[in-house]
């Protein structure tokens, strides 16, 4: 049975989500704020956390950051009634599974929670905005979350996370070919890399695969799944 934690200072709203997901067979708990959520995560292993963005004292981005001190692999969804919330950028840097508008689209939320994978965070580095969006959505449908970058410099701004793997384009603005790969390897020593490129190239020495554009998305996702299986079953 999957177990979820809902965090919202609007207890009536949180209770409604607990009831709906509980009726679908999940075991659910709720917290009225960040401090309570942290205590629950310290005691219980959840399959995902769903938190409101704006709450008194500790907002959603800080909640995700703090609970991951105790459970780094916990998937997170943030709900917000403020689409332009300046704090959303900080939340996204935490590697969210999704940001959903309030009131929560229940079917979408249930699909995300049902697919969510523990320790399923990737770094995706690609300067083609359309391809980046397509990749992150395809990953999300399989339960993977992503932190993203679109240039060599952006790889320094991926947030306080530890991805289990990275998808990275060899040629990006801001540096020579392969510079983003080198920076990722320096920042996350030993991280498995899947390299994508539109240009003739050989795979970097430490990469786990090279995908020439236009690539088979299914094959790329299968490679991601294999890396995740290795991560989950590693000692």
Secondary structure, DSSP 4 states (H G I P E B T S, - for coil): --EEEEE-S-HHHHHHHHHHHHHTT-EEEEESSHHHHHHHHHH---SEEEEES--SSS-HHHHHHHHTTT-TT-EEEEEES-TT-TTHHHHHTT--SEEEESSP-HHHHHHHHHH--TT-EEEEE-S-HHHHHHHHHHHHHTT-EEEEESSTGGGGGS-S---SEEEEESS-TTSSTTHHHHHHHHHSTT-EEEEEESS-----TTEEEEEESSP-HHHHHHHHHHHHHHHHH--
